Amino acid sequence: MIQYLAVMNMILSVSSLSKSFQGIELLKDITFKIEEHDKVAIIGVNGAGKSTLLKILTKEENYDQGDIIMNKDMTIGYLSQHNTINPNFTIYEALLDVFQPLIKKEKRLRELEQMMSDPTTLDLIMKEYDQLSYEFDREGGYSYTSQIKGVLKGLGFNDDEWQLPIHILSGGQKTRVSLGRLLLLKPDLLLLDEPTNHLDVPSIEWLENYLKSYPHALIVVSHDRYFIDQVTHTTIEIENGKSKTYKCHYNEYALIKKHNRDVDLKHYIDNQKEIKKMQESIDLLKSFNREKQVKRAESKEKALEKMEKIEKPDALPSTIRIQFKPLLESGFDVLTVNNLGMSFDKILFENVSFEVKRQERVALIGPNGIGKTTLFRILLQELYPSSGKFTLGSKVMLGYYDQEQTSLSQSKTVFQEISDAYPKMTNTEIRNIAATFLFKGEDVFKSMDMLSGGEKGRVVLMKLLLSKSNFLILDEPTNHLDIESKEILEDALLSFEGTILFISHDRYFINKLANKIVEMKADGSQSFMGNYDDYLNKREAKEEKIVKEVNVDYIEKKKIQALKRKQENKIQKIEKDITQLEEEIASLNDSLHQEDVLNDYKKYNEYVALLDQKEKELEEKMMEWENAQEL
């Protein structure tokens, strides 16, 4: 039964939680606490119970034992991997629906404004109006439409998609709509299960920035290690049904975990050696079959019984380390791509140029649909480019990882896939290599049709690394892999002595593996030395430079506009002066023809002199007007 607490800052406490399915214990001892503003990642292998734990917190699942204590007034928002939403809404209406309480207040405010014309009830109306206006403003009433638009654009919905009805959307689009609703609701505790599924990189980057500044607590389950490293500051690991909390980002947790595993393994091995040494000593003493030696053996047996026995650590990393070496070394220039382009009904990409040198690990990145896999198919000579060319270097042996896993036979076992591809390998060698890729014991005799997508991916990668190719082309190699499998793959590829060109949306994987980034766009490509973080820093510096240049241009433009306005005002003043002078000259000419002026030579001479002066001023103004017009 979920209990409620009223502790300041603490919003959730889970203690000794357990959950079984059909007699099999999934969660054994889950214990953690969540405070206001905490950003927490829950990690573990597939099937560890992460999603089940979130469902327990939202009361969708019951639990067997333990305590859950939460703040009574706390609101919880949950994004599961399977979300439902009113099919009759449009995308925009689905998000607008979040603000129904505000919309009702807004409607009431308009009603009150209409009623203000009645002086007899004005005081009462103004009292309600002032209170409602304060609440409306405090709850974001003047910004909710801009919030909706910001979230829709951030999650990758174009303006022309906003009026699409929910019932015609794909599953991925519906998930994005559900995520948008949750973000706008701003619950006290936001639970996100694989929130980056169905998002492209720009949308993931937007979501990261949004969640970094999220005003409440957050728990996220995700295989996207870069995402959780950016968004969360606490990592809760579920391993063998138990939880352990690390007050740090994922990257630091991974280092701590590896160190702790190495230490635990060393202690376990040392303890086993000591036990073995004592047992051998006991056996030797007993073999003498003499009373004195037998007593010493019995004494040692008692000491062995009292000796601390260290249990074998849970989920130890594989102790087997395989070096995947190419059959031969390639030339220094492995791949040269020159102005490559591809068109179908329209241009997909063009002017793509980059180089791959020996032992470089190059990540090819770019938006979905830009043609990255198509480019790989060109390199494999499955397609011919519309323009440009590519050249493979000397002694290059190319190996390809196909994310569709078409190279596998569904009727074969893991063992058969390896032994048929490499018949010279011994049974022990096959088992050792299979164990490195988490196929241990009887797992090697599972057929392909019994394996998950991630397990099949591990088999394809194992075969590829055994092929002794010196240039690996990998298309989304981490798809369907859990975190442990990704780490095994990373270690294998980091120790690979050849060259790698790969496509991946896994930014943590790119960051760890790549030493060069090629960014592909519709109109070309650009290369960056370094990993993903280096690429981001260089991209941000470039964007800042562009913004700075735009700002400078903007300032210059404003200066020019100000000068232009000033000049226009000056011209208008000159034209006004010219008009006035022309009127004065016309008046003086009229006066010179009047009898009183004609009969008074003194007055006549004064008018003539004044007329000369005005005509001279007019001539100067006309010259000034011409110069101003030229400027």
C-alpha positions as CSV (number, residue, x, y, z in Angstrom):
1,M,0.0,0.0,0.0
2,I,1.3,3.4,-1.0
3,Q,1.6,5.8,2.0
4,Y,2.0,9.5,2.1
5,L,4.6,11.8,3.7
6,A,4.9,15.5,4.5
7,V,8.7,15.8,4.7
8,M,10.1,19.0,3.3
9,N,11.9,18.5,0.0
10,M,11.3,14.7,0.0
11,I,8.6,13.7,-2.4
12,L,9.1,10.0,-2.8
13,S,10.7,7.2,-0.7
14,V,10.9,3.6,-1.8
15,S,12.1,1.0,0.7
16,S,12.8,-2.8,0.3
17,L,10.4,-3.1,-2.6
18,S,9.9,-6.5,-4.2
19,K,7.8,-7.8,-7.1
20,S,7.3,-11.4,-8.5
21,F,5.8,-12.7,-11.7
22,Q,4.5,-16.3,-11.7
23,G,6.7,-17.1,-8.8
24,I,9.9,-15.6,-10.4
25,E,11.2,-12.7,-8.3
26,L,11.9,-9.7,-10.7
27,L,12.5,-7.0,-8.1
28,K,14.0,-8.1,-4.7
29,D,15.2,-5.1,-2.8
30,I,14.6,-1.7,-4.4
31,T,15.4,1.2,-2.2
32,F,15.8,4.9,-3.1
33,K,14.6,8.4,-2.3
34,I,13.6,11.3,-4.5
35,E,13.7,15.0,-3.5
36,E,12.2,18.0,-5.2
37,H,14.1,18.9,-8.4
38,D,16.0,15.6,-8.5
39,K,16.9,14.4,-12.0
40,V,17.3,10.6,-11.8
41,A,18.2,7.9,-14.4
42,I,17.2,4.3,-13.7
43,I,19.4,1.9,-15.7
44,G,19.7,-1.9,-16.0
45,V,19.8,-4.6,-18.6
46,N,16.7,-5.5,-20.7
47,G,14.2,-7.3,-18.4
48,A,15.7,-5.9,-15.2
49,G,12.3,-4.5,-14.2
50,K,12.8,-0.8,-14.9
51,S,9.5,-0.2,-16.7
52,T,7.7,-2.4,-14.0
53,L,9.1,-0.1,-11.3
54,L,7.7,3.0,-13.0
55,K,4.3,1.2,-13.4
56,I,4.3,0.4,-9.7
57,L,5.0,4.1,-8.9
58,T,1.9,5.1,-11.0
59,K,-0.2,2.3,-9.4
60,E,-0.6,0.5,-12.8
61,E,1.1,-2.5,-11.2
62,N,0.9,-3.9,-7.6
63,Y,3.9,-4.9,-5.6
64,D,4.5,-7.8,-3.2
65,Q,6.4,-6.2,-0.2
66,G,8.2,-3.1,0.8
67,D,7.1,0.5,1.4
68,I,6.3,3.4,-1.0
69,I,5.8,6.7,0.7
70,M,5.1,9.8,-1.3
71,N,3.9,13.4,-0.9
72,K,0.1,13.4,-0.7
73,D,-0.4,16.3,-3.0
74,M,2.2,15.3,-5.5
75,T,1.2,15.0,-9.2
76,I,2.8,12.2,-11.3
77,G,3.1,12.3,-15.1
78,Y,4.0,9.1,-16.8
79,L,5.2,8.6,-20.4
80,S,5.2,4.8,-21.0
81,Q,6.3,3.0,-24.1
82,H,2.6,2.4,-25.0
83,N,0.5,5.6,-24.7
84,T,-3.1,6.2,-25.7
85,I,-4.6,9.6,-26.5
86,N,-8.0,10.8,-27.6
87,P,-8.1,9.9,-31.4
88,N,-10.6,12.7,-32.2
89,F,-8.2,15.5,-31.3
90,T,-5.9,17.2,-33.7
91,I,-2.2,17.4,-32.7
92,Y,-2.7,21.0,-31.6
93,E,-6.0,20.2,-29.7
94,A,-4.3,17.4,-27.9
95,L,-1.8,19.8,-26.4
96,L,-4.3,22.6,-26.0
97,D,-6.5,20.3,-23.9
98,V,-3.8,20.4,-21.2
99,F,-4.8,24.0,-20.5
100,Q,-8.6,23.5,-20.2
101,P,-8.6,24.9,-16.6
102,L,-6.8,28.1,-17.9
103,I,-9.1,28.3,-20.9
104,K,-12.2,28.2,-18.6
105,K,-10.7,31.0,-16.5
106,E,-10.0,33.0,-19.7
107,K,-13.6,32.5,-20.8
108,R,-14.9,33.6,-17.4
109,L,-12.7,36.8,-17.5
110,R,-14.3,37.7,-20.9
111,E,-17.8,37.2,-19.3
112,L,-16.9,39.4,-16.4
113,E,-15.6,42.1,-18.7
114,Q,-19.0,42.1,-20.5
115,M,-20.8,42.4,-17.1
116,M,-18.8,45.5,-16.0
117,S,-21.3,47.9,-17.6
118,D,-23.7,47.3,-14.8
119,P,-22.8,49.7,-12.0
120,T,-24.9,48.0,-9.4
121,T,-22.8,44.8,-9.4
122,L,-19.4,46.4,-10.4
123,D,-17.7,46.0,-7.0
124,L,-18.6,42.4,-6.7
125,I,-17.5,41.7,-10.4
126,M,-14.2,43.6,-9.9
127,K,-13.4,41.5,-6.8
128,E,-13.8,38.3,-8.8
129,Y,-12.1,39.7,-11.8
130,D,-9.0,40.8,-9.9
131,Q,-8.6,37.4,-8.2
132,L,-9.2,35.5,-11.4
133,S,-6.7,37.8,-13.4
134,Y,-4.1,37.2,-10.7
135,E,-4.5,33.4,-11.0
136,F,-4.6,33.5,-14.8
137,D,-1.4,35.4,-14.9
138,R,0.4,33.3,-12.3
139,E,-0.6,30.0,-14.1
140,G,0.8,31.2,-17.4
141,G,-2.4,32.3,-19.0
142,Y,-0.8,34.8,-21.3
143,S,1.8,32.4,-22.6
144,Y,0.1,29.0,-23.0
145,T,-0.3,29.3,-26.8
146,S,3.4,30.1,-27.2
147,Q,4.3,27.2,-24.9
148,I,2.3,24.8,-27.1
149,K,3.9,26.1,-30.3
150,G,7.4,25.9,-28.7
151,V,6.9,22.2,-27.6
152,L,5.4,21.2,-31.0
153,K,8.3,22.7,-32.9
154,G,10.8,21.3,-30.4
155,L,9.4,17.8,-30.9
156,G,9.7,18.0,-34.6
157,F,6.1,18.8,-35.7
158,N,6.0,21.2,-38.7
159,D,3.3,23.9,-38.8
160,D,1.3,22.1,-41.5
161,E,1.1,18.9,-39.3
162,W,-0.6,20.6,-36.3
163,Q,-4.1,20.1,-37.6
164,L,-3.6,16.4,-38.4
165,P,-6.1,14.1,-36.4
166,I,-4.5,11.8,-33.9
167,H,-6.1,8.6,-35.4
168,I,-4.1,8.9,-38.6
169,L,-0.7,9.3,-36.8
170,S,2.0,6.7,-36.5
171,G,2.9,5.1,-33.2
172,G,6.0,7.3,-33.0
173,Q,4.0,10.5,-33.7
174,K,1.5,9.6,-31.0
175,T,4.3,9.1,-28.5
176,R,5.7,12.5,-29.3
177,V,2.2,14.1,-28.8
178,S,1.9,12.3,-25.4
179,L,5.4,13.5,-24.5
180,G,4.4,17.1,-25.4
181,R,1.2,16.9,-23.2
182,L,3.3,15.7,-20.3
183,L,5.9,18.5,-20.6
184,L,3.2,21.1,-20.7
185,L,1.4,19.6,-17.7
186,K,4.6,20.0,-15.6
187,P,3.8,17.3,-12.9
188,D,5.8,17.3,-9.6
189,L,7.3,14.0,-10.6
190,L,7.8,13.3,-14.3
191,L,8.4,9.6,-15.3
192,L,9.7,9.0,-18.8
193,D,10.2,5.5,-20.3
194,E,12.5,5.7,-23.3
195,P,11.5,9.3,-24.2
196,T,14.0,9.6,-27.1
197,N,12.4,6.8,-29.1
198,H,11.0,8.3,-32.3
199,L,12.9,11.5,-32.0
200,D,15.6,12.8,-34.3
201,V,18.8,14.4,-33.0
202,P,17.6,18.0,-33.1
203,S,14.4,17.0,-31.2
204,I,16.5,15.1,-28.6
205,E,18.8,18.1,-28.2
206,W,15.8,20.3,-27.7
207,L,14.3,17.8,-25.1
208,E,17.6,17.7,-23.3
209,N,17.7,21.5,-22.9
210,Y,14.0,21.5,-21.9
211,L,14.5,18.8,-19.2
212,K,17.7,20.5,-17.8
213,S,15.6,23.4,-16.8
214,Y,12.5,21.4,-15.8
215,P,11.3,22.9,-12.5
216,H,10.3,19.6,-10.8
217,A,11.6,16.1,-10.2
218,L,12.3,13.7,-13.0
219,I,12.9,9.9,-13.3
220,V,14.0,8.6,-16.7
221,V,14.5,5.1,-18.1
222,S,16.6,5.2,-21.3
223,H,19.2,3.3,-23.3
224,D,20.4,6.6,-24.6
225,R,23.4,7.1,-22.4
226,Y,24.4,10.5,-23.8
227,F,20.8,11.7,-23.1
228,I,20.8,10.6,-19.5
229,D,24.3,11.9,-19.0
230,Q,23.1,15.3,-20.1
231,V,19.8,15.4,-18.3
232,T,20.3,13.5,-14.9
233,H,22.6,13.9,-12.0
234,T,21.8,10.7,-10.1
235,T,22.0,7.1,-11.4
236,I,20.0,4.3,-9.9
237,E,21.2,0.9,-11.1
238,I,18.9,-2.2,-11.0
239,E,21.0,-5.4,-11.1
240,N,19.8,-8.8,-10.1
241,G,16.6,-7.3,-8.6
242,K,18.5,-5.0,-6.3
243,S,19.0,-1.2,-6.6
244,K,22.1,0.9,-5.9
245,T,22.2,4.7,-6.0
246,Y,25.1,6.7,-7.4
247,K,25.0,10.4,-6.8
248,C,26.6,11.3,-10.1
249,H,26.1,11.6,-13.9
250,Y,26.0,8.4,-16.0
251,N,29.5,8.8,-17.4
252,E,31.0,9.0,-13.8
253,Y,28.8,6.1,-12.7
254,A,30.2,3.9,-15.6
255,L,33.8,4.6,-14.5
256,I,32.9,3.9,-10.8
257,K,31.1,0.7,-11.8
258,K,33.9,-0.6,-13.9
259,H,36.4,0.2,-11.1
260,N,34.2,-1.5,-8.4
261,R,33.7,-4.6,-10.6
262,D,37.5,-4.9,-11.1
263,V,38.1,-4.5,-7.3
264,D,35.3,-7.0,-6.5
265,L,36.7,-9.5,-9.0
266,K,40.2,-9.1,-7.6
267,H,39.0,-9.7,-4.0
268,Y,37.0,-12.7,-5.1
269,I,39.9,-14.2,-7.1
270,D,42.4,-13.5,-4.2
271,N,39.9,-15.1,-1.8
272,Q,39.5,-18.2,-4.0
273,K,43.3,-18.5,-4.3
274,E,43.7,-18.4,-0.5
275,I,40.9,-21.0,-0.1
276,K,42.5,-23.2,-2.7
277,K,46.0,-22.8,-1.1
278,M,44.7,-23.8,2.3
279,Q,42.7,-26.7,1.0
280,E,45.8,-28.0,-0.9
281,S,47.8,-27.7,2.4
282,I,45.1,-29.6,4.3
283,D,45.0,-32.4,1.6
284,L,48.8,-32.6,1.7
285,L,48.9,-32.9,5.5
286,K,46.2,-35.6,5.5
287,S,48.1,-37.6,2.8
288,F,51.0,-38.1,5.3
289,N,48.6,-40.1,7.4
290,R,50.4,-39.3,10.7
291,E,48.8,-38.2,13.9
292,K,50.7,-34.9,14.1
293,Q,50.0,-33.9,10.5
294,V,46.3,-35.0,10.7
295,K,45.8,-32.7,13.8
296,R,47.4,-29.9,11.9
297,A,45.1,-30.6,9.0
298,E,42.1,-30.6,11.3
299,S,43.3,-27.3,12.8
300,K,43.6,-25.8,9.3
301,E,40.1,-27.1,8.4
302,K,38.6,-25.2,11.4
303,A,40.5,-22.1,10.3
304,L,39.2,-22.5,6.8
305,E,35.6,-22.9,8.1
306,K,35.9,-19.6,10.0
307,M,37.6,-17.8,7.1
308,E,35.5,-15.1,5.4
309,K,34.2,-16.4,2.1
310,I,33.7,-13.7,-0.5
311,E,30.7,-14.4,-2.7
312,K,31.2,-14.3,-6.5
313,P,30.2,-10.7,-7.6
314,D,27.0,-10.3,-9.4
315,A,27.1,-9.7,-13.2
316,L,30.8,-9.8,-13.5
317,P,32.1,-8.5,-16.8
318,S,33.5,-11.2,-19.1
319,T,37.1,-12.0,-18.2
320,I,37.8,-13.1,-21.8
321,R,39.3,-10.3,-23.9
322,I,39.5,-11.0,-27.6
323,Q,41.7,-9.0,-29.9
324,F,40.1,-8.7,-33.3
325,K,43.0,-8.3,-35.8
326,P,42.6,-7.8,-39.5
327,L,44.2,-10.3,-41.8
328,L,46.5,-7.6,-43.3
329,E,47.1,-3.9,-43.0
330,S,45.5,-1.6,-45.5
331,G,47.2,1.4,-47.2
332,F,47.2,4.7,-45.4
333,D,44.4,6.1,-47.6
334,V,41.4,3.8,-47.0
335,L,38.6,5.7,-48.7
336,T,38.3,8.9,-50.7
337,V,34.9,10.3,-51.6
338,N,34.8,13.1,-54.2
339,N,31.6,15.2,-54.8
340,L,29.3,12.2,-54.5
341,G,25.7,12.7,-55.3
342,M,22.5,10.6,-55.5
343,S,19.2,11.3,-57.1
344,F,16.0,9.2,-57.4
345,D,12.9,11.3,-58.4
346,K,14.7,14.2,-56.9
347,I,18.2,15.0,-55.5
348,L,18.8,13.2,-52.2
349,F,22.3,14.5,-51.6
350,E,25.1,16.0,-53.6
351,N,28.7,17.3,-53.3
352,V,29.6,14.9,-50.5
353,S,33.4,14.7,-50.0
354,F,35.5,13.2,-47.2
355,E,38.5,11.0,-46.6
356,V,39.1,8.0,-44.3
357,K,42.6,7.2,-43.2
358,R,44.0,4.0,-41.8
359,Q,42.9,3.3,-38.2
360,E,40.5,6.2,-38.2
361,R,37.0,5.6,-36.6
362,V,34.7,7.9,-38.6
363,A,31.1,8.6,-37.6
364,L,28.8,9.7,-40.5
365,I,26.0,11.8,-39.0
366,G,23.1,13.8,-40.4
367,P,19.3,14.1,-40.2
368,N,17.0,11.2,-41.0
369,G,16.3,10.7,-44.7
370,I,19.5,12.6,-45.8
371,G,20.8,9.4,-47.5
372,K,23.5,8.0,-45.1
373,T,22.5,4.3,-45.7
374,T,22.2,5.1,-49.4
375,L,25.8,6.3,-49.4
376,F,26.8,3.1,-47.7
377,R,25.1,1.1,-50.5
378,I,27.0,3.1,-53.0
379,L,30.3,2.2,-51.2
380,L,29.2,-1.5,-51.3
381,Q,28.5,-1.1,-55.1
382,E,24.9,-2.0,-54.6
383,L,23.9,1.4,-56.1
384,Y,25.7,3.7,-58.6
385,P,26.0,7.4,-57.8
386,S,24.3,10.0,-59.9
387,S,27.4,12.2,-59.7
388,G,31.0,12.1,-58.2
389,K,33.0,9.1,-57.4
390,F,34.8,7.2,-54.6
391,T,38.0,5.3,-54.3
392,L,39.0,2.5,-52.0
393,G,42.7,2.4,-51.0
394,S,45.2,-0.4,-51.5
395,K,44.8,-3.8,-49.6
396,V,41.4,-2.7,-48.3
397,M,39.2,-5.6,-47.1
398,L,35.7,-4.3,-46.5
399,G,33.3,-5.8,-44.0
400,Y,29.7,-4.6,-43.6
401,Y,27.2,-4.6,-40.7
402,D,23.7,-4.6,-42.0
403,Q,21.1,-3.3,-39.5
404,E,18.5,-5.5,-41.2
405,Q,20.6,-8.6,-40.3
406,T,19.9,-10.3,-43.6
407,S,23.1,-12.4,-43.4
408,L,21.6,-14.6,-40.7
409,S,19.8,-17.9,-41.3
410,Q,16.8,-18.2,-39.0
411,S,17.1,-22.0,-38.6
412,K,20.7,-21.9,-37.4
413,T,21.9,-21.7,-33.9
414,V,24.4,-19.1,-32.6
415,F,27.1,-21.9,-32.6
416,Q,26.2,-23.0,-36.2
417,E,26.4,-19.4,-37.5
418,I,29.9,-19.1,-36.3
419,S,31.2,-22.6,-37.0
420,D,29.7,-22.6,-40.6
421,A,31.2,-19.2,-41.3
422,Y,34.6,-20.1,-39.8
423,P,35.0,-23.9,-39.9
424,K,38.6,-23.9,-38.7
425,M,37.7,-22.5,-35.3
426,T,37.6,-25.1,-32.5
427,N,34.5,-25.6,-30.2
428,T,36.4,-23.9,-27.3
429,E,37.3,-20.9,-29.5
430,I,33.7,-20.5,-30.6
431,R,32.4,-20.8,-27.0
432,N,35.0,-18.2,-25.7
433,I,34.2,-15.7,-28.4
434,A,30.4,-16.2,-28.0
435,A,30.8,-15.7,-24.2
436,T,32.5,-12.4,-24.9
437,F,29.3,-11.3,-26.7
438,L,27.1,-12.6,-23.7
439,F,26.2,-16.0,-25.3
440,K,27.1,-18.2,-22.4
441,G,26.4,-21.9,-21.6
442,E,23.4,-23.2,-23.5
443,D,22.7,-19.8,-25.1
444,V,25.0,-20.8,-28.0
445,F,22.5,-23.4,-29.0
446,K,19.6,-21.0,-29.4
447,S,18.3,-20.7,-33.0
448,M,18.1,-17.3,-34.6
449,D,14.3,-17.2,-34.6
450,M,14.4,-17.4,-30.8
451,L,16.7,-14.4,-30.4
452,S,15.8,-10.8,-29.9
453,G,16.8,-8.1,-32.3
454,G,19.7,-7.1,-30.0
455,E,20.9,-10.7,-29.7
456,K,20.9,-11.1,-33.5
457,G,22.8,-7.9,-33.8
458,R,25.5,-9.3,-31.5
459,V,25.8,-12.4,-33.7
460,V,26.2,-10.3,-36.9
461,L,28.9,-8.2,-35.2
462,M,30.7,-11.2,-33.9
463,K,30.8,-12.7,-37.4
464,L,32.0,-9.4,-38.8
465,L,34.8,-9.0,-36.3
466,L,35.9,-12.5,-37.0
467,S,36.0,-11.9,-40.7
468,K,39.5,-10.3,-40.4
469,S,38.3,-7.3,-42.6
470,N,40.5,-4.2,-42.1
471,F,37.7,-1.7,-43.0
472,L,34.4,-2.1,-41.2
473,I,31.3,-0.2,-42.4
474,L,28.6,-0.3,-39.7
475,D,25.0,0.8,-40.2
476,E,23.4,1.5,-36.7
477,P,25.3,-1.2,-34.9
478,T,23.8,-0.3,-31.5
479,N,20.2,-0.6,-32.5
480,H,18.2,-3.0,-30.2
481,L,21.3,-3.4,-27.9
482,D,21.0,-2.8,-24.1
483,I,23.6,-0.8,-22.3
484,E,25.7,-3.9,-21.3
485,S,25.8,-5.1,-25.0
486,K,26.7,-1.6,-26.2
487,E,29.7,-1.5,-23.8
488,I,30.9,-4.9,-25.0
489,L,30.6,-3.7,-28.6
490,E,32.5,-0.5,-27.8
491,D,35.3,-2.4,-26.1
492,A,35.6,-4.8,-29.1
493,L,35.6,-1.9,-31.6
494,L,38.1,0.2,-29.6
495,S,40.5,-2.7,-29.6
496,F,40.0,-3.3,-33.4
497,E,43.2,-2.5,-35.2
498,G,41.6,-1.6,-38.5
499,T,39.5,1.3,-39.8
500,I,35.8,1.9,-39.1
501,L,33.2,4.0,-40.8
502,F,29.8,4.0,-39.1
503,I,26.4,5.5,-38.9
504,S,24.8,5.8,-35.5
505,H,22.2,7.9,-33.7
506,D,23.7,6.8,-30.3
507,R,25.7,9.9,-29.4
508,Y,27.4,8.3,-26.4
509,F,28.6,5.5,-28.7
510,I,29.8,8.1,-31.2
511,N,31.5,10.1,-28.5
512,K,33.3,7.0,-27.1
513,L,34.3,5.5,-30.5
514,A,34.8,8.2,-33.1
515,N,37.9,10.2,-33.6
516,K,36.5,12.0,-36.7
517,I,33.0,13.2,-37.5
518,V,31.6,13.7,-41.0
519,E,28.4,15.7,-41.0
520,M,26.3,15.0,-44.1
521,K,23.8,17.5,-45.5
522,A,21.7,17.7,-48.7
523,D,24.1,20.0,-50.4
524,G,27.5,18.6,-49.2
525,S,29.4,17.5,-46.1
526,Q,31.9,18.8,-43.5
527,S,34.5,16.9,-41.5
528,F,35.5,17.6,-37.9
529,M,38.4,15.9,-36.1
530,G,37.6,14.6,-32.6
531,N,34.6,12.9,-31.0
532,Y,31.0,14.1,-30.7
533,D,31.7,16.5,-27.9
534,D,34.4,18.1,-30.0
535,Y,32.0,18.3,-32.9
536,L,29.3,20.0,-30.8
537,N,31.9,22.6,-29.4
538,K,33.0,23.4,-33.0
539,R,29.5,23.6,-34.2
540,E,28.5,25.9,-31.4
541,A,31.5,28.1,-32.0
542,K,30.6,28.3,-35.7
543,E,27.0,29.1,-34.8
544,E,28.1,31.8,-32.4
545,K,30.3,33.3,-35.1
546,I,27.4,33.3,-37.5
547,V,25.1,34.9,-34.9
548,K,27.8,37.5,-34.2
549,E,28.2,38.2,-37.9
550,V,24.5,38.4,-38.3
551,N,24.3,40.8,-35.3
552,V,27.1,42.9,-36.8
553,D,25.3,43.0,-40.1
554,Y,22.1,43.8,-38.3
555,I,23.8,46.7,-36.4
556,E,25.3,48.0,-39.7
557,K,22.0,47.7,-41.4
558,K,20.3,49.6,-38.6
559,K,23.0,52.3,-38.8
560,I,22.4,52.6,-42.6
561,Q,18.7,52.7,-42.0
562,A,19.2,55.5,-39.4
563,L,21.4,57.5,-41.8
564,K,18.9,57.0,-44.5
565,R,16.0,58.3,-42.4
566,K,18.2,61.2,-41.3
567,Q,18.9,62.0,-44.9
568,E,15.3,61.6,-45.9
569,N,14.3,64.0,-43.1
570,K,17.0,66.4,-44.3
571,I,15.6,66.3,-47.9
572,Q,12.1,66.9,-46.7
573,K,13.3,70.0,-44.8
574,I,15.2,71.3,-47.8
575,E,12.1,70.7,-50.0
576,K,10.0,72.6,-47.4
577,D,12.6,75.5,-47.5
578,I,12.6,75.5,-51.3
579,T,8.8,75.7,-51.4
580,Q,8.9,78.6,-48.9
581,L,11.6,80.4,-50.9
582,E,9.6,80.0,-54.2
583,E,6.5,81.4,-52.5
584,E,8.5,84.4,-51.1
585,I,10.1,85.0,-54.6
586,A,6.7,84.9,-56.3
587,S,5.4,87.4,-53.7
588,L,8.3,89.7,-54.2
589,N,7.8,89.6,-58.0
590,D,4.2,90.5,-57.5
591,S,5.2,93.4,-55.3
592,L,7.6,94.8,-57.9
593,H,4.7,95.3,-60.2
594,Q,2.6,97.3,-57.7
595,E,2.2,101.1,-58.3
596,D,3.3,102.2,-54.8
597,V,6.6,100.2,-55.3
598,L,7.2,101.4,-58.8
599,N,6.8,105.0,-57.8
600,D,9.1,104.7,-54.8
601,Y,12.7,103.9,-56.2
602,K,14.1,103.4,-52.7
603,K,11.5,100.7,-51.8
604,Y,11.8,99.3,-55.3
605,N,15.6,98.9,-54.9
606,E,15.0,97.2,-51.5
607,Y,12.6,94.7,-53.0
608,V,15.1,94.0,-55.9
609,A,17.9,93.4,-53.5
610,L,15.7,91.1,-51.3
611,L,14.6,89.3,-54.5
612,D,18.3,88.7,-55.5
613,Q,19.0,87.4,-52.0
614,K,16.1,85.0,-52.1
615,E,16.9,83.7,-55.6
616,K,20.5,83.1,-54.4
617,E,19.2,81.2,-51.4
618,L,17.0,79.2,-53.7
619,E,19.9,78.3,-55.9
620,E,21.9,77.1,-52.9
621,K,19.0,75.1,-51.6
622,M,18.6,73.5,-55.0
623,M,22.3,72.5,-55.0
624,E,21.9,71.2,-51.4
625,W,18.8,69.1,-52.5
626,E,20.7,67.6,-55.5
627,N,23.6,66.6,-53.2
628,A,21.3,65.1,-50.6
629,Q,19.5,63.1,-53.3
630,E,22.8,61.6,-54.6
631,L,23.7,60.5,-51.0
